[in-house]
Amino acid sequence: GIEWSHVAKKPTFAGLWPKLQKSLTGADYLAAHNASFDSGVLNACCAAAGVAAPTVPFICTVKLARKAWAIRPTKLPDVCRHLGIKLNHHEALSDAEACANIVLAAAKDGIPLLD
C-alpha cells in the first residue's frame, strides 16, 4: 500500500544508512521472517547506495518456527497465532516486533538461534 506520494519527500536509503548502520553496532544478528528476501533487499539497497552491507548473520524466523515448534504453514500470522504474539500484519513495526518475539520465544525454549 505504499505509494510514491508517501515517500517522495522522504530521505533516500543512502541518506538514512549512516543512522541505520549505527543502530546495528554490536548486533549479534538480524532477524526477519523469510530472511533470504530481507537480506537480499538490504544487500541490494546497500549496493545501490555504494555502501557496505552489514556482515552480521540473519536469523530466519520461518526456519526457526519450523525447527522449534514444527509449525506449518509458517506465514507470520500463523506463527504469531501459535505463539500468542500480537500482530498487525504488514505494519512494519508490528512485523519487526513479532520477529523479535519469535526469536525470544525460541531462545526461551532453548532452541539454537544460529546454525
MOFENBEL-V496932 format. One record per helix or strand of 3 or more residues. SS is the DSSP state (H for helix, E for strand). FROM is the first residue (numbers start at 1). LEN is the number of residues. Records with the same first field share a line. If there is no record, write none. Layout:
SS=FROM-LEN + FROM-LEN
This chain:
H=4-4 + 13-11 + 35-15 + 61-9 + 76-8 + 92-17
E=29-4 + 57-4
